[in-house]
Amino acid sequence: MANKHPKISLTEALSDLSARAAQPKEILTTKEASTYLRLSTAFLERDRWSGKRTGSGPLIRYVTMGNRAIRYRLSDLRDHIDQNLTG
């Protein structure tokens, strides 16, 4: 069975994501958001679940579309980065 998604380097993925993010795409999938933040998709999933469980909300805001689709606004990802600057 042929692999539909060829392996690419992180640099290529970030370059591709940056090029697409420069376009009017403001809504990212969990995978795209994890690449943008250089975090694992598991981190983002845990963040969503722990926020629901504790009632404190997630560290990184997200949007639900329908029953299952999770998306992240690029502006929320940038806000998260800005709010967590140190030094």
MOGIDA-V119517 format. One line per field, one symbol per residue. ss: DSSP state (2 for helix, 1 for strand, 0 for the rest). Layout:
ss=???
This chain:
ss=000000000222222222222200001102222222200022222222222222000000001110001111122222222220000
